[in-house]
């Protein structure tokens, strides 16, 4: 079983390393390229750019986040989690875009899902800073804790060519604990703010990473069953 676990983690590490290297190389190549002269009206683009080149673009981000200095209360409070943001943005000027996203986080013992509003400030054709404010509407926790809806998040992202995204955000812990085992009666919610940091792949790489993550998860499950079946 350990050999399977090591193999799966090696595949994940190699995939992330190659994807990040590819994103960085592509973004650096773009940074030396001048924006093309407009030849018509602004258009929808898979990788976002400011006006007058681009009118709107999708948000497709998939990666990993890790709590920073969290004081563990529930199981999984200090674990890394897979995270994703999926949405749509519209340029409202040459330096600004607005839109909305669906946000999720999934770890071994907890999950979160919600909606967020996002504002993008363009620093250049291929670099941008995003401010994201959202509400977490659903989630899960390992017993004896449960998610206390709603939760809230606020954060800043740095996007390099909509290929590599650095994420720093805070969110309320939003958990409650059973007053007695198996009663489903809970005490008051703990809404301590926990800061998270991480990195995501964006745009087409984010879509590819989302698909790759699903495939790797399926391989991991099959490997686990094979290991358990083999004793």
N, C-alpha and C positions, 0 to 999 in steps of 0.2 A: 504493500500500500504506500509506503514511503517513496518507493521508486516512482510510482505513478504521480504522486504529489510533486516531487522534484521535477519530473518531466513537464507537467502542466505549467508549473511556475516558470520554468525555463522558456517554454513557448511564449507565455504571456510577456515575460521580460524582453525577449528577442523582438516580438512584434511591436511592443511599445517603443523600444530603442530605434528600430528601423523607421517607424512612422515619425517619431520626433526628428530624427536626422533628415528625413525627406522633407518634412514641413519647414525646418530651419533653412535648408538649402534652397527650397523654392521661394521662400519669403525673402531671402537675401538676394536672389536673382531678380525678384520683382522690385526690390528697393533701388536697384540701379537702372530700372527702366522708367522712362518718362510716361506720363499719362498720355494716351492717344488723343489727338485733336478730335473734338466732337464732330461727327459726320451726320448726326440726326438727333432725334429726341432721346432723352435718357431712357435706358431699358432695364428690365429685370436681369440680375446677374447672380449666378450661384455663389461666387465670392464677392462680398460687398466692396464697393468703392464709393467715394463721395460724388455728389453732383459736380459737373453736368454729365458725367459718364454713366452713372448708375442711378436708377430711380428707386429700386427696392431689392431686397435680398433676403434669403432665409438664414435662420440661426440653426445650425446643426453642430452641436458640441458634445463630445463624449470623452470622459477621462476619469481621473481619480482625485479624491480630496482626502485630507487627513486633519483631524482636530488638533489644534495647537494648545497644549497645556491644559487640556480638559481635566477636571476633577471627576473621576469615574463615580457615577451614581448607579447607573444601570449597566447591565452586561452589554458590551459593545460600544460604550461611550468613547473609548480611545482608539477604536479601530478605523482603518482606512475604508473608504466606501467608493463604489463606482457611482459616477454622477453624469447626468445629461441635461442639456437645455435645448429645446426645440421650439422654434417660433418663426416670426416674420418681422422685418423692419422696413420702414419707408424713410428715405432721405427727405427732410423738410427744408434743407438748405445745404450749401456747399460744405458746412462744418458740423452738421447735426443730423441725427436720425432717431426715430422713435419706433417702438414696437412692443410686442409682448411675447412671452415664452411659457412653455410648460416645463417645469423643473422637477427632476426626481433624483433621489439618492437611494442606493441599495447596498447594505452591508450584510454580514453574516447573521446579525441579531436584530437589525432594525432597518426601516425604510421610511422614506418621506416622499410626498408628491404635492405639488401645488402650482400656482400661477404667479407670474411676475411681470412687472412693467420694466422696460429697459430703455435707457437713453444712451445713445452713442455720440461721442465727441471725436471727430476725425482729427488726428494729429498730422496725417499725411495721406497720400493715396493708399498706402498699405499698412498704416498703423492707426490704432484707435483705442480709446478708453471707454469702457461701458460702465454705467451705473445701473444696478439692478435692485429693485425693491419688490418683495413678493410676500405671499401668504401661503403657508403650508396647510393644506386642507385634509390630508389623509396620511396615515403612517402606521407603523407597527413597531412593537418592542418585544423583547424577550420577557416572559413571565418572571416575576410578579408585577412588572411594569406594563404600562399601556401608553399609547400616544394621546396627548391632551390637545385636541383641536380647539382653536387654530394655533399654528406656530408662525413665526415671522422670520424673514431673512432680508439682509441688506448687504450688498457687496460691490466690489469694483473688479473689473476684468481688463486685462491688457491683451489686445488682439494683434498678432503679427501676421498680416496678410490673410486674415481669416483662415489660417492654417494651424497655428499654434496659439493657444489661449492660456494665459496665467490667471488664476482665480484666487481672490482673497475676499472672504465674506464671513459675516457673523449671522448666527441664527439662534433662536430661542430653543433651549433643550426640549421644552414642551412634553414632559412626561409626568405620569401620575403612578402611584404605587398602591397595590391592594392593601387594605387595612388588615385583612386576614386572608390566609391562603384559600384560593378557589372560591372566594365569595363574590368576585366581580364588583366589589364595592371599593371605591378608590378615595384616597385622601386628596388634599389640594395639589394643584399642578405646580411643578418646578419649571419656571421659565427663565432660568439662568442663561445668559448669552454665552455661546461657545463660538470661538473663531476657528475657521477652517481655511486651509491653504491647499492649492493643488494645481494641476495642469490638465488641459483638455486639447483634443484635436478638433479643428473646426472645418466648416464647409464640407467639401467632398471627402476629405480625410476623416472628418467626424462621422459621416455616413458609413464609410468603409469600416471605421473602428467599431461603430455600433453593431454592424453585421458580424465583424470578427469576434466581438465580445460574446455575441449569442452563440457562435460556433464553438468558441473556446469553452463556454459554460457547458454546452452540450457534451463536448469531448470529456470535460472533467467529470460530469455526472456518469457517463458511460464507463470511464476509467475507474471511478469509485465502485460502481456495481461490479465491474470485472474483478477488482481487487478483493471485494468482500466475498464474491462468489468463489474465488480461488483460495479462500482461507487466509 
